Amino acid sequence: MRVALLLLAGLALSGCGLVALPFRVTGDVIQVVPVVGKPIGAPIHAVGDAID
């Protein structure tokens, strides 16, 4: 029973990367824009880091 609960908890936590992916991709795409990309893309990318 404990093993099953540990496996279930591991699967539930692995989904966090799936939620964070759109924020990371959007932040990376915005950071490519000259001049304003870095200041605007960094906080969006940080949201993905906070989710993980």
DSSP file (Angstrom, degrees, kcal/mol; ACC not computed):
  #  RESIDUE AA STRUCTURE BP1 BP2  ACC     N-H-->O    O-->H-N    N-H-->O    O-->H-N    TCO  KAPPA ALPHA  PHI   PSI    X-CA   Y-CA   Z-CA
    1    1 A M     >        0   0    0      0, 0.0     4,-2.0     0, 0.0     5,-0.2   0.000 360.0 360.0 360.0 -41.1    0.0    0.0    0.0
    2    2 A R  H  >  +     0   0    0      1,-0.2     4,-2.4     2,-0.2     5,-0.2   0.892 360.0  52.4 -65.0 -39.4    2.8    2.4    0.8
    3    3 A V  H  > S+     0   0    0      1,-0.2     4,-2.4     2,-0.2    -1,-0.2   0.915 108.4  50.6 -63.5 -42.0    4.6    1.7   -2.5
    4    4 A A  H  > S+     0   0    0      1,-0.2     4,-2.3     2,-0.2    -1,-0.2   0.898 110.6  49.4 -63.1 -40.7    1.4    2.5   -4.4
    5    5 A L  H  X S+     0   0    0     -4,-2.0     4,-2.4     2,-0.2    -1,-0.2   0.885 110.6  50.3 -66.1 -38.8    0.9    5.8   -2.5
    6    6 A L  H  X S+     0   0    0     -4,-2.4     4,-2.2     2,-0.2    -2,-0.2   0.905 111.6  47.8 -65.5 -41.2    4.5    6.8   -3.2
    7    7 A L  H  X S+     0   0    0     -4,-2.4     4,-2.1     2,-0.2    -2,-0.2   0.906 112.0  49.9 -65.3 -41.4    4.1    6.0   -6.9
    8    8 A L  H  X S+     0   0    0     -4,-2.3     4,-2.0     2,-0.2    -2,-0.2   0.905 111.2  48.6 -64.4 -41.3    0.9    8.0   -7.1
    9    9 A A  H  X S+     0   0    0     -4,-2.4     4,-2.0     1,-0.2    -1,-0.2   0.892 110.2  52.4 -65.1 -39.7    2.4   11.0   -5.3
   10   10 A G  H  X S+     0   0    0     -4,-2.2     4,-1.3     1,-0.2    -2,-0.2   0.886 109.9  48.2 -63.7 -39.7    5.4   10.8   -7.8
   11   11 A L  H  X S+     0   0    0     -4,-2.1     4,-0.6     1,-0.2    -1,-0.2   0.878 110.4  51.6 -68.8 -37.3    3.1   10.8  -10.8
   12   12 A A  H >< S+     0   0    0     -4,-2.0     3,-0.7     1,-0.2    -2,-0.2   0.891 111.1  47.5 -67.1 -38.6    1.1   13.7   -9.4
   13   13 A L  H >< S+     0   0    0     -4,-2.0     3,-1.3     1,-0.2     4,-0.3   0.757 100.6  65.5 -75.4 -24.2    4.2   15.8   -8.8
   14   14 A S  H >< S+     0   0    0     -4,-1.3     3,-0.7     1,-0.3     4,-0.4   0.705  88.0  70.5 -71.7 -17.2    5.6   15.1  -12.3
   15   15 A G  T <X S+     0   0    0     -3,-0.7     4,-1.4    -4,-0.6     3,-0.4   0.636  77.5  80.3 -72.3 -13.9    2.7   17.0  -13.8
   16   16 A C  H <> S+     0   0    0     -3,-1.3     4,-2.3     1,-0.2    -1,-0.2   0.880  87.6  55.6 -62.0 -38.1    4.1   20.3  -12.5
   17   17 A G  H <> S+     0   0    0     -3,-0.7     4,-1.4    -4,-0.3    -1,-0.2   0.838 103.7  55.3 -63.1 -31.6    6.6   20.5  -15.4
   18   18 A L  H  4 S+     0   0    0     -4,-0.4    -1,-0.2    -3,-0.4    -2,-0.2   0.859 109.9  45.3 -68.9 -35.7    3.7   20.2  -17.8
   19   19 A V  H  < S+     0   0    0     -4,-1.4     4,-0.5     1,-0.2    -2,-0.2   0.860 113.9  49.4 -74.0 -36.0    2.0   23.2  -16.3
   20   20 A A  H  X S+     0   0    0     -4,-2.3     4,-2.1     1,-0.2     3,-0.4   0.719  91.1  81.9 -76.8 -21.8    5.3   25.2  -16.2
   21   21 A L  H  X S+     0   0    0     -4,-1.4     4,-2.7     1,-0.2     5,-0.3   0.886  87.5  51.2 -56.3 -46.9    6.2   24.5  -19.8
   22   22 A P  H  > S+     0   0    0      0, 0.0     4,-2.4     0, 0.0    -1,-0.2   0.888 111.2  49.5 -61.3 -35.9    4.0   27.2  -21.5
   23   23 A F  H  > S+     0   0    0     -4,-0.5     4,-2.4    -3,-0.4    -2,-0.2   0.906 112.7  46.9 -67.6 -40.7    5.4   29.9  -19.2
   24   24 A R  H  X S+     0   0    0     -4,-2.1     4,-2.3     2,-0.2    -1,-0.2   0.921 114.2  46.3 -67.5 -43.4    9.0   28.8  -19.9
   25   25 A V  H  X S+     0   0    0     -4,-2.7     4,-2.5     2,-0.2    -2,-0.2   0.929 114.0  48.1 -65.3 -44.9    8.4   28.7  -23.7
   26   26 A T  H  X S+     0   0    0     -4,-2.4     4,-2.4    -5,-0.3    -2,-0.2   0.913 111.9  50.2 -62.0 -42.8    6.6   32.0  -23.7
   27   27 A G  H  X S+     0   0    0     -4,-2.4     4,-1.9     1,-0.2    -1,-0.2   0.896 111.5  48.5 -62.2 -40.4    9.3   33.6  -21.6
   28   28 A D  H  X S+     0   0    0     -4,-2.3     4,-0.6     2,-0.2    -2,-0.2   0.899 111.8  48.8 -66.9 -40.5   12.0   32.3  -24.0
   29   29 A V  H >< S+     0   0    0     -4,-2.5     3,-0.9     1,-0.2     4,-0.4   0.912 112.4  48.0 -66.2 -41.8   10.2   33.5  -27.1
   30   30 A I  H >< S+     0   0    0     -4,-2.4     3,-1.4     1,-0.2    -1,-0.2   0.854 102.6  63.1 -67.7 -33.9    9.7   37.0  -25.6
   31   31 A Q  H 3< S+     0   0    0     -4,-1.9     7,-0.3     1,-0.3    -1,-0.2   0.692  92.4  65.7 -65.8 -16.8   13.3   37.2  -24.5
   32   32 A V  T << S+     0   0    0     -3,-0.9    -1,-0.3    -4,-0.6    -2,-0.2   0.751  77.5 100.6 -75.4 -24.1   14.4   37.0  -28.2
   33   33 A V  S <> S-     0   0    0     -3,-1.4     4,-1.3    -4,-0.4     5,-0.3  -0.434  84.0-111.3 -64.5 128.4   12.7   40.4  -28.9
   34   34 A P  T  4 S-     0   0    0      0, 0.0     2,-2.5     0, 0.0    -1,-0.1  -0.267  84.0  -6.2 -63.2 149.3   15.4   43.1  -29.0
   35   35 A V  T  4 S+     0   0    0      1,-0.2     3,-0.1     2,-0.0    -2,-0.1  -0.349 138.2  40.7  69.2 -59.8   15.5   45.8  -26.3
   36   36 A V  T  > S+     0   0    0     -2,-2.5     4,-1.4     1,-0.1     5,-0.3   0.520  92.8  85.7 -96.2  -5.1   12.3   44.9  -24.4
   37   37 A G  H  X S+     0   0    0     -4,-1.3     4,-2.9     1,-0.2     5,-0.3   0.922  86.6  48.8 -64.9 -47.8   12.6   41.1  -24.5
   38   38 A K  H  > S+     0   0    0     -5,-0.3     4,-2.0    -7,-0.3    -1,-0.2   0.944 112.6  45.0 -61.7 -51.4   14.8   40.5  -21.5
   39   39 A P  H  4 S+     0   0    0      0, 0.0    -1,-0.2     0, 0.0    -2,-0.2   0.829 122.1  38.3 -65.7 -29.5   12.9   42.7  -18.9
   40   40 A I  H  X S+     0   0    0     -4,-1.4     4,-0.9   -10,-0.1    -2,-0.2   0.853 117.9  47.4 -87.7 -36.6    9.5   41.3  -20.0
   41   41 A G  H  X S+     0   0    0     -4,-2.9     4,-2.3    -5,-0.3     5,-0.2   0.797  99.4  67.4 -76.5 -28.9   10.5   37.7  -20.6
   42   42 A A  H  X S+     0   0    0     -4,-2.0     4,-2.1    -5,-0.3    -1,-0.2   0.918 100.9  45.8 -62.2 -46.4   12.4   37.2  -17.4
   43   43 A P  H  > S+     0   0    0      0, 0.0     4,-1.4     0, 0.0    -1,-0.2   0.885 112.5  51.5 -65.8 -34.8    9.4   37.4  -15.0
   44   44 A I  H  X S+     0   0    0     -4,-0.9     4,-1.1     1,-0.2     3,-0.3   0.919 111.4  47.0 -65.8 -41.4    7.3   35.1  -17.2
   45   45 A H  H  X S+     0   0    0     -4,-2.3     4,-1.5     1,-0.2    -1,-0.2   0.849 107.1  58.7 -65.8 -34.4   10.1   32.6  -17.2
   46   46 A A  H  X S+     0   0    0     -4,-2.1     4,-2.3     1,-0.2    -1,-0.2   0.812  97.9  59.7 -66.4 -29.8   10.4   33.0  -13.4
   47   47 A V  H  X S+     0   0    0     -4,-1.4     4,-1.9    -3,-0.3    -1,-0.2   0.913 103.9  50.8 -63.9 -41.3    6.7   31.9  -13.1
   48   48 A G  H  X S+     0   0    0     -4,-1.1     4,-1.5     1,-0.2    -2,-0.2   0.883 110.2  49.6 -62.1 -38.2    7.7   28.6  -14.7
   49   49 A D  H  < S+     0   0    0     -4,-1.5    -2,-0.2     1,-0.2    -1,-0.2   0.877 109.2  52.2 -66.5 -37.3   10.5   28.2  -12.2
   50   50 A A  H  < S+     0   0    0     -4,-2.3    -2,-0.2     1,-0.2    -1,-0.2   0.845 105.6  54.6 -69.1 -32.9    8.2   29.0   -9.3
   51   51 A I  H  <        0   0    0     -4,-1.9    -1,-0.2     1,-0.3    -2,-0.2   0.902 360.0 360.0 -67.1 -39.8    5.7   26.3  -10.5
   52   52 A D     <        0   0    0     -4,-1.5    -1,-0.3    -5,-0.2    -2,-0.2   0.495 360.0 360.0 -72.7 360.0    8.5   23.7  -10.4
